[in-house]
């Protein structure tokens, strides 16, 4: 579907949707979700009414134009899960020579928003997409979560521990944000 301003809008019909829905993704694609049985005149009026918002969103996502959008989906997760587990274990082994973190279990998951997490039980969770990061960023993610085993928050103690291993952690955090899960 294309409107009068020549924006390419991909239309998707949905039996589950109860209302019209416009989505502007970080890659600049635009998707229109239309409930089954919706009259075309209502759809066209909705799209026209939303054009100002769509243009604002497209301007906003321009700042992401140089970012990396990582693949997602169950198939990719299953294909990379064990590779991610091996990478995480390798990095943890390297840090184990200098630190005595008490790790209970390591899980590789298809996390939607985080690169990793740490539970109060000492379990570490990592996003399988860690294998797609540059090595230094992967090491930073692993060490960040390991550091939570010593300080279970983002306190001065926590950041001091992170800074011992990664004095450039602020730069690394900023770079990590350019990789979108």
Backbone as CSV, one residue per row, in Angstrom:
resi,resn,N_x,N_y,N_z,CA_x,CA_y,CA_z,C_x,C_y,C_z
1,UNK,0.849,-1.179,0.000,0.000,0.000,0.000,0.890,1.235,0.000
2,UNK,0.552,2.230,-0.817,1.294,3.473,-0.881,0.305,4.627,-0.786
3,UNK,0.634,5.610,0.018,-0.257,6.762,0.126,0.230,7.872,-0.800
4,UNK,-0.428,9.044,-0.690,-0.148,10.143,-1.605,1.271,10.701,-1.480
5,UNK,1.976,10.421,-0.406,3.329,10.941,-0.249,4.381,9.926,-0.679
6,UNK,3.972,8.843,-1.299,4.862,7.819,-1.845,5.634,7.036,-0.780
7,UNK,5.131,6.960,0.424,5.750,6.109,1.432,5.269,4.683,1.215
8,UNK,6.187,3.745,1.278,5.807,2.346,1.093,5.340,1.780,2.430
9,UNK,4.081,1.411,2.474,3.495,0.860,3.690,3.101,-0.582,3.404
10,UNK,3.650,-1.493,4.178,3.321,-2.905,4.019,2.063,-3.189,4.831
11,UNK,1.078,-3.726,4.167,-0.203,-4.005,4.811,-0.257,-5.463,5.240
12,UNK,-0.743,-5.669,6.469,-0.879,-7.019,7.002,-2.273,-7.143,7.581
13,UNK,-3.001,-8.159,7.121,-4.336,-8.421,7.658,-4.204,-9.303,8.882
14,UNK,-5.072,-9.055,9.854,-5.001,-9.824,11.085,-6.395,-10.171,11.588
15,UNK,-6.604,-11.461,11.839,-7.871,-11.902,12.410,-7.921,-11.578,13.901
16,UNK,-6.776,-11.446,14.543,-6.719,-11.210,15.987,-6.804,-9.731,16.351
17,UNK,-6.371,-8.862,15.453,-6.355,-7.436,15.752,-7.776,-6.886,15.804
18,UNK,-8.007,-6.001,16.757,-9.324,-5.385,16.895,-9.325,-3.934,16.397
19,UNK,-8.121,-3.421,16.075,-8.057,-2.037,15.618,-6.933,-1.874,14.597
20,UNK,-6.956,-0.760,13.906,-5.894,-0.435,12.960,-4.634,-0.099,13.740
21,UNK,-3.498,-0.441,13.170,-2.240,-0.259,13.881,-1.145,0.077,12.877
22,UNK,-0.444,1.181,13.082,0.692,1.561,12.242,1.967,1.414,13.056
23,UNK,2.980,0.797,12.468,4.258,0.619,13.134,5.356,1.144,12.225
24,UNK,6.225,1.985,12.767,7.409,2.439,12.056,8.591,1.784,12.749
25,UNK,9.270,0.902,12.041,10.378,0.145,12.625,11.673,0.948,12.529
26,UNK,12.664,0.524,13.327,13.942,1.230,13.347,14.663,1.204,12.005
27,UNK,14.349,0.225,11.165,14.986,0.178,9.844,14.264,1.062,8.829
28,UNK,13.218,1.775,9.276,12.486,2.686,8.402,11.298,2.057,7.703
29,UNK,11.075,0.771,7.876,9.921,0.135,7.246,8.655,0.508,8.010
30,UNK,7.548,0.538,7.277,6.261,0.924,7.856,5.290,-0.219,7.629
31,UNK,4.612,-0.635,8.696,3.657,-1.735,8.603,2.300,-1.271,9.102
32,UNK,1.282,-1.611,8.347,-0.095,-1.296,8.704,-0.813,-2.609,8.996
33,UNK,-1.321,-2.755,10.223,-2.087,-3.937,10.594,-3.565,-3.581,10.500
34,UNK,-4.299,-4.398,9.732,-5.706,-4.123,9.483,-6.533,-5.322,9.956
35,UNK,-7.495,-5.093,10.830,-8.375,-6.187,11.251,-9.202,-6.685,10.064
36,UNK,-9.494,-7.976,10.046,-10.344,-8.524,8.987,-11.700,-7.827,9.014
37,UNK,-12.221,-7.526,7.834,-13.538,-6.927,7.722,-13.562,-5.411,7.827
38,UNK,-12.414,-4.789,7.983,-12.350,-3.321,8.110,-12.617,-2.711,6.731
39,UNK,-13.482,-1.711,6.683,-13.800,-1.054,5.405,-12.595,-0.259,4.903
40,UNK,-12.383,-0.292,3.584,-11.247,0.398,2.963,-11.291,1.895,3.193
41,UNK,-12.478,2.478,3.222,-12.566,3.928,3.451,-12.055,4.280,4.853
42,UNK,-12.317,3.433,5.833,-11.844,3.668,7.199,-10.318,3.532,7.250
43,UNK,-9.787,2.524,6.529,-8.341,2.314,6.492,-7.655,3.521,5.855
44,UNK,-8.156,3.965,4.717,-7.559,5.107,4.007,-7.605,6.372,4.865
45,UNK,-8.718,6.599,5.555,-8.840,7.770,6.417,-7.845,7.685,7.580
46,UNK,-7.679,6.510,8.149,-6.736,6.310,9.251,-5.306,6.615,8.802
47,UNK,-4.926,6.091,7.647,-3.568,6.309,7.142,-3.327,7.796,6.906
48,UNK,-4.272,8.480,6.265,-4.121,9.919,6.035,-3.971,10.674,7.350
49,UNK,-4.752,10.305,8.338,-4.715,10.989,9.630,-3.388,10.759,10.366
50,UNK,-2.713,9.657,10.066,-1.475,9.307,10.765,-0.208,9.762,10.050
51,UNK,-0.318,10.375,8.888,0.869,10.726,8.096,1.834,11.656,8.819
52,UNK,1.348,12.627,9.559,2.241,13.521,10.297,3.055,12.716,11.303
53,UNK,2.375,11.829,12.045,3.056,10.981,13.031,4.090,10.074,12.359
54,UNK,3.719,9.466,11.224,4.633,8.573,10.499,5.884,9.334,10.084
55,UNK,5.725,10.523,9.544,6.879,11.324,9.116,7.764,11.694,10.310
56,UNK,7.145,12.001,11.445,7.926,12.294,12.652,8.738,11.070,13.077
57,UNK,8.120,9.913,13.020,8.812,8.682,13.409,9.953,8.358,12.445
58,UNK,9.735,8.579,11.164,10.796,8.334,10.178,11.984,9.266,10.417
59,UNK,11.705,10.499,10.777,12.782,11.445,11.109,13.531,10.966,12.347
60,UNK,12.789,10.483,13.335,13.391,10.003,14.583,14.291,8.789,14.346
61,UNK,13.864,7.876,13.489,14.663,6.662,13.288,15.887,6.897,12.405
62,UNK,15.989,8.066,11.809,17.173,8.378,11.006,18.447,8.306,11.846
63,UNK,18.324,8.591,13.142,19.511,8.531,13.998,20.040,7.107,14.143
64,UNK,19.239,6.114,13.760,19.663,4.720,13.839,20.219,4.192,12.520
65,UNK,20.381,5.052,11.534,20.739,4.586,10.194,22.068,3.837,10.132
66,UNK,22.997,4.121,11.030,24.284,3.432,11.034,24.326,2.278,12.028
67,UNK,23.218,2.015,12.685,23.174,0.954,13.685,23.058,-0.416,13.025
68,UNK,23.264,-1.441,13.827,23.205,-2.819,13.352,21.944,-3.464,13.898
69,UNK,21.121,-3.995,13.026,19.910,-4.683,13.423,20.165,-6.178,13.300
70,UNK,20.208,-6.834,14.442,20.571,-8.247,14.482,19.377,-9.115,14.116
71,UNK,19.659,-10.301,13.551,18.563,-11.204,13.187,17.832,-11.672,14.442
72,UNK,16.629,-12.115,14.265,15.881,-12.642,15.395,14.988,-13.776,14.925
73,UNK,14.494,-14.506,15.851,13.622,-15.617,15.527,14.154,-16.921,16.101
74,UNK,13.266,-17.846,16.234,13.591,-19.130,16.853,14.645,-19.903,16.080
75,UNK,14.567,-19.882,14.774,15.531,-20.619,13.947,16.954,-20.112,14.168
76,UNK,17.110,-18.800,14.184,18.432,-18.212,14.417,18.908,-18.533,15.831
77,UNK,18.001,-18.463,16.789,18.335,-18.792,18.182,18.848,-20.230,18.288
78,UNK,18.126,-21.168,17.718,18.528,-22.574,17.789,19.856,-22.817,17.075
79,UNK,20.097,-22.092,15.996,21.335,-22.268,15.229,22.552,-21.719,15.967
80,UNK,22.364,-20.716,16.817,23.508,-20.043,17.450,23.631,-20.270,18.955
81,UNK,22.677,-20.942,19.545,22.636,-21.090,20.999,23.906,-21.736,21.564
82,UNK,24.333,-22.849,20.997,25.509,-23.546,21.531,26.802,-22.786,21.249
83,UNK,26.833,-22.092,20.129,27.995,-21.238,19.827,28.098,-20.123,20.875
84,UNK,26.953,-19.561,21.246,26.932,-18.521,22.275,27.364,-19.086,23.625
85,UNK,26.894,-20.280,23.947,27.271,-20.904,25.219,28.790,-21.110,25.283
86,UNK,29.365,-21.585,24.195,30.819,-21.814,24.148,31.578,-20.503,24.307
87,UNK,31.121,-19.461,23.645,31.774,-18.149,23.750,31.712,-17.623,25.183
88,UNK,30.546,-17.683,25.786,30.377,-17.185,27.154,31.271,-17.965,28.118
89,UNK,31.299,-19.275,27.989,32.149,-20.099,28.866,33.633,-19.758,28.669
90,UNK,34.028,-19.545,27.426,35.419,-19.185,27.134,35.795,-17.859,27.797
91,UNK,34.911,-16.891,27.692,35.177,-15.576,28.291,35.192,-15.678,29.818
92,UNK,34.256,-16.414,30.385,34.218,-16.583,31.844,35.485,-17.273,32.322
93,UNK,35.948,-18.271,31.600,37.184,-18.975,31.964,38.365,-18.019,31.987
94,UNK,38.427,-17.116,31.026,39.519,-16.143,30.980,39.482,-15.213,32.201
95,UNK,38.287,-14.800,32.613,38.169,-13.929,33.786,38.381,-14.702,35.085
96,UNK,38.096,-15.991,35.086,38.228,-16.808,36.300,39.666,-16.850,36.804
97,UNK,40.623,-16.623,35.924,42.026,-16.612,36.338,42.331,-15.424,37.262
98,UNK,41.527,-14.340,37.155,41.784,-13.131,37.952,40.718,-12.835,39.003
99,UNK,39.550,-13.474,38.885,38.440,-13.184,39.792,37.855,-14.490,40.322
100,UNK,37.189,-14.401,41.461,36.574,-15.592,42.059,35.058,-15.419,42.136
101,UNK,34.436,-15.272,41.015,32.980,-15.152,40.969,32.353,-16.518,41.239
102,UNK,31.293,-16.530,42.011,30.571,-17.764,42.321,29.357,-17.871,41.396
103,UNK,29.523,-18.643,40.345,28.462,-18.800,39.341,27.722,-20.100,39.608
104,UNK,26.405,-20.031,39.595,25.614,-21.242,39.785,25.338,-21.920,38.437
105,UNK,24.597,-21.246,37.561,24.263,-21.806,36.253,24.368,-20.713,35.198
106,UNK,24.602,-21.152,33.956,24.654,-20.237,32.821,23.565,-20.648,31.843
107,UNK,22.756,-19.689,31.447,21.689,-19.940,30.497,21.887,-19.062,29.266
108,UNK,21.616,-19.618,28.109,21.616,-18.861,26.858,20.165,-18.782,26.412
109,UNK,19.685,-17.562,26.262,18.271,-17.361,25.962,18.097,-16.429,24.771
110,UNK,16.883,-16.383,24.290,16.511,-15.455,23.232,15.839,-14.261,23.906
111,UNK,16.640,-13.458,24.590,16.125,-12.309,25.319,15.720,-11.218,24.327
112,UNK,14.644,-10.550,24.613,14.136,-9.541,23.685,14.755,-8.165,23.873
113,UNK,15.152,-7.836,25.097,15.597,-6.477,25.366,16.978,-6.369,25.988
114,UNK,17.489,-7.443,26.537,18.745,-7.361,27.272,19.820,-8.255,26.674
115,UNK,21.054,-7.861,26.884,22.191,-8.691,26.485,22.457,-9.758,27.531
116,UNK,22.081,-9.472,28.765,22.297,-10.438,29.821,21.607,-10.013,31.092
117,UNK,21.593,-10.940,32.048,21.048,-10.641,33.364,21.663,-11.589,34.377
118,UNK,21.508,-11.231,35.638,22.064,-12.018,36.724,20.994,-12.153,37.797
119,UNK,20.781,-13.364,38.279,19.786,-13.565,39.340,20.460,-13.538,40.701
120,UNK,19.671,-13.346,41.734,20.198,-13.336,43.097,20.713,-14.712,43.495
121,UNK,20.331,-15.749,42.752,20.811,-17.110,43.026,22.193,-17.372,42.430
122,UNK,22.680,-16.435,41.625,23.979,-16.622,40.985,23.884,-17.206,39.591
123,UNK,22.681,-17.225,39.038,22.493,-17.690,37.664,22.733,-16.535,36.699
124,UNK,23.414,-16.836,35.611,23.681,-15.831,34.588,22.908,-16.183,33.331
125,UNK,22.257,-15.195,32.754,21.524,-15.355,31.505,22.171,-14.464,30.462
126,UNK,22.356,-15.019,29.258,22.935,-14.238,28.181,22.097,-14.398,26.926
127,UNK,22.015,-13.323,26.179,21.342,-13.351,24.890,22.224,-14.106,23.909
128,UNK,21.640,-14.999,23.131,22.416,-15.767,22.160,23.094,-14.880,21.125
129,UNK,22.594,-13.669,20.936,23.159,-12.760,19.935,24.513,-12.202,20.347
130,UNK,24.953,-12.564,21.535,26.276,-12.141,21.990,27.355,-12.622,21.018
131,UNK,27.099,-13.721,20.305,28.089,-14.237,19.340,28.211,-13.330,18.126
132,UNK,27.268,-12.429,17.934,27.296,-11.522,16.784,28.001,-10.205,17.093
133,UNK,28.359,-10.023,18.349,29.046,-8.796,18.752,30.545,-8.892,18.496
134,UNK,31.209,-7.751,18.338,32.680,-7.765,18.338,33.157,-8.350,19.672
135,UNK,34.279,-9.021,19.653,34.766,-9.744,20.830,34.839,-8.862,22.084
136,UNK,35.346,-7.665,21.960,35.496,-6.778,23.131,34.138,-6.464,23.753
137,UNK,33.119,-6.260,22.945,31.786,-5.993,23.477,31.209,-7.230,24.159
138,UNK,31.440,-8.399,23.579,30.977,-9.643,24.200,31.643,-9.820,25.565
139,UNK,32.928,-9.546,25.626,33.642,-9.646,26.901,33.080,-8.663,27.916
140,UNK,32.784,-7.462,27.465,32.198,-6.463,28.366,30.846,-6.941,28.912
141,UNK,29.986,-7.471,28.042,28.662,-7.951,28.478,28.826,-9.041,29.535
142,UNK,29.704,-9.992,29.274,29.916,-11.090,30.223,30.451,-10.553,31.547
143,UNK,31.442,-9.682,31.490,32.017,-9.159,32.724,31.004,-8.304,33.488
144,UNK,30.191,-7.571,32.772,29.139,-6.761,33.400,28.250,-7.663,34.256
145,UNK,27.807,-8.782,33.673,26.934,-9.689,34.424,27.686,-10.386,35.552
146,UNK,28.922,-10.754,35.317,29.729,-11.353,36.383,29.879,-10.385,37.556
147,UNK,30.022,-9.111,37.255,30.203,-8.102,38.298,28.977,-7.999,39.197
148,UNK,27.816,-8.333,38.659,26.603,-8.322,39.482,26.647,-9.397,40.563
149,UNK,27.489,-10.382,40.403,27.625,-11.398,41.448,28.293,-10.816,42.691
150,UNK,29.063,-9.747,42.502,29.717,-9.055,43.620,28.876,-7.885,44.124
151,UNK,28.234,-7.183,43.223,27.388,-6.031,43.573,26.123,-6.138,42.732
152,UNK,25.034,-6.519,43.383,23.804,-6.825,42.652,22.986,-5.576,42.325
153,UNK,23.653,-4.548,41.871,23.006,-3.302,41.469,23.982,-2.545,40.583
154,UNK,23.683,-1.314,40.277,24.595,-0.492,39.496,25.169,0.611,40.392
155,UNK,25.644,0.196,41.542,26.210,1.115,42.526,27.633,1.524,42.140
156,UNK,28.224,2.403,42.943,29.617,2.799,42.716,30.538,1.595,42.822
157,UNK,30.243,0.704,43.753,31.046,-0.513,43.911,31.013,-1.346,42.622
158,UNK,29.822,-1.484,42.048,29.666,-2.245,40.806,30.490,-1.612,39.686
159,UNK,30.301,-0.311,39.445,30.991,0.355,38.338,32.503,0.411,38.573
160,UNK,32.914,0.448,39.828,34.341,0.404,40.137,34.936,-0.944,39.720
161,UNK,34.215,-2.015,39.987,34.657,-3.347,39.575,34.721,-3.454,38.046
162,UNK,33.693,-2.964,37.378,33.666,-2.991,35.914,34.823,-2.169,35.352
163,UNK,35.070,-1.008,35.945,36.125,-0.106,35.459,37.524,-0.701,35.630
164,UNK,37.707,-1.573,36.601,39.011,-2.225,36.751,39.367,-3.039,35.514
165,UNK,38.386,-3.713,34.963,38.622,-4.552,33.787,38.396,-3.786,32.485
166,UNK,37.433,-2.867,32.506,37.082,-2.105,31.310,37.038,-0.613,31.646
167,UNK,38.198,0.044,31.671,38.204,1.476,31.994,37.402,2.303,30.989
168,UNK,37.214,1.774,29.800,36.448,2.462,28.758,34.996,1.982,28.715
169,UNK,34.462,1.519,29.838,33.124,0.926,29.862,32.033,1.871,29.363
170,UNK,32.178,3.172,29.564,31.163,4.109,29.083,31.126,4.128,27.552
171,UNK,32.277,4.063,26.942,32.353,4.012,25.474,31.773,2.695,24.966
172,UNK,32.102,1.613,25.653,31.589,0.293,25.261,30.070,0.230,25.387
173,UNK,29.528,0.791,26.447,28.069,0.813,26.620,27.403,1.571,25.486
174,UNK,27.998,2.685,25.098,27.436,3.475,24.002,27.499,2.692,22.692
175,UNK,28.616,2.030,22.450,28.755,1.223,21.241,27.768,0.060,21.242
176,UNK,27.546,-0.543,22.390,26.624,-1.667,22.510,25.207,-1.272,22.122
177,UNK,24.851,-0.026,22.399,23.501,0.466,22.064,23.271,0.560,20.551
178,UNK,24.323,0.491,19.761,24.127,0.553,18.301,23.761,-0.819,17.723
179,UNK,23.800,-1.848,18.561,23.377,-3.194,18.136,21.988,-3.436,18.701
180,UNK,21.011,-3.567,17.812,19.621,-3.680,18.241,19.173,-5.134,18.242
181,UNK,18.657,-5.543,19.388,18.154,-6.905,19.543,16.859,-7.037,18.789
